[in-house]
Amino acid sequence: MASLAPTENIRRRIAGEVVAFFNDQAKGQAPIVRSPDALCPPGGVAWRVHGDVTGMIVGGVAALLLQMLHPKALAGVWDHSDFKANMHGRLRNTARFIAVTTYGARTEAEAAIARVRRIHDHVNGTLPDGTPYDANDPHLLAFVHIAGSAMFLAGWRRFGEPGMSAADRDRYWAEVAPIARLLGAEPVPETEADANALLTSYLGELRADTRSRTIRDIILNAQPEQLRAVPLQALLMRAAIDLLPPVARRLHGLRSSGVGKPAIGAATFGLASTLRWALAPR
């Protein structure tokens, strides 16, 4: 058998590492099979946005940093999650949930959502000031959904499709809305304008404290699973910080890259292009 061309070897290595990162092979996990009866319309905007590895990693980190500024979302993670000791595992689980609810068969997606809702049944308690919280609170679930989707969309627009049309941005919000409703979120926006207005309405509820700073540092300073990925992870974390809304950066005590922002963006865009090449069907 003829040996593979060097570029093909590189492509396969990159693709293999991406698949291994997002699927726990020790648990027998394999990539989610795309289904014609997925919750998100096959071939739609959400499939495009959620299928971009770089946009989803950068957007996912930014989403988590933004979500952890809500005291009730933070409390659920702090009190009921092993995130502090197993960040990569928790992020992998979140990525898999997004994949199955975007691309998987409707029965698989609904089963994954039901599992999350059962977990949420036990995620409740009180904040340090005595305020009660409940992971099934529709208002809280709406914030988590809006913050996550907004950052995923921002990541795609910055590193995948800078010229994305307003109509497609609205379609994205409409396509992911059913997932949020099945999770119990309310209200759920279906246009970009409504999503931006709702996110703005939550800003007054955001707070920074010792616990949010601890989670921030775990996210930004965690060591990658492979040593050679250290420079790459540093680039992605920097890009995620730049993606955050200014109010979130201020509350976290973070700064944008300033004059270095174009260079960070260009390097991340180049990485995104490389990953798309490696993962493109052959």
Helices and strands as residue ranges (DSSP letters): H 6-22, G 25-27, H 45-50, H 53-67, H 71-80, H 87-103, H 106-120, E 124-126, E 132-134, H 138-159, H 166-183, H 192-202, G 203-205, H 210-221, G 227-229, H 230-243, H 246-252, G 258-260, H 261-279
